[in-house]
Amino acid sequence: MKLLMIYADKFAYKPTIKTLDEFETHTESKTFAKALIGFIQAEEHDTENGISKVEKKLVDNLKWGARKNDTNFIVLHSFAHLSESKASPEFTKELFNLAEKRLQNANYDTAQTPFGYFLDLSIDAPGFSQARMFKSF
C-alpha cells in the first residue's frame, strides 16, 4: 500500500474520462473544504495480506493524518501512480468501501472520488510540513 496524504483547504474534482466501465458512472463535479485527501494505491502484495489487515492500516494512517491536520473530513482517492505494483480494481474498490465505512463508524465525514476515472483536480494546499505525508506499508 502506498498512501500520499495531502491536507487541502479546498479540493475539487471533475470527472473527465471513464477508464473502467464496470464501475458506476459519474458526471458531476464536487468541491470539499478543510479535508485530508488520501491518494491511495493498493498493491499486489496487499491482496496476499488480506483485505481486513490492509484496511485497518489504511484507516489508522488516515485517522492519524486527519488528527495532525485538525480535520474530521477524509476523501479517498484512487491514485495508481505511486508504485508499479497494482492490486485489481475490484480489490481496491472494496478496500475503499470498507475503509470508508470504518471511518464513518469512527465519526469521520468521508467522501470518495469517482472510481475508474481520470479527473480534473484542483488542490489548494497550505505549505506546512504536516499538510503532506507519505506512508508505505
Secondary structure, 3 states (H helix, E strand, C coil): CEEEEEEEEEEEEEEEEECCCCCCCCCCCEEEEEEEEEEEECCHHHHHHCHHHHHHHHHHHHHHHHHHCCCCEEEEEECCCCCCCCCCHHHHHHHHHHHHHHHHHCCCEEEECCCCEEEEEEEECCCCHHHEEEEEC
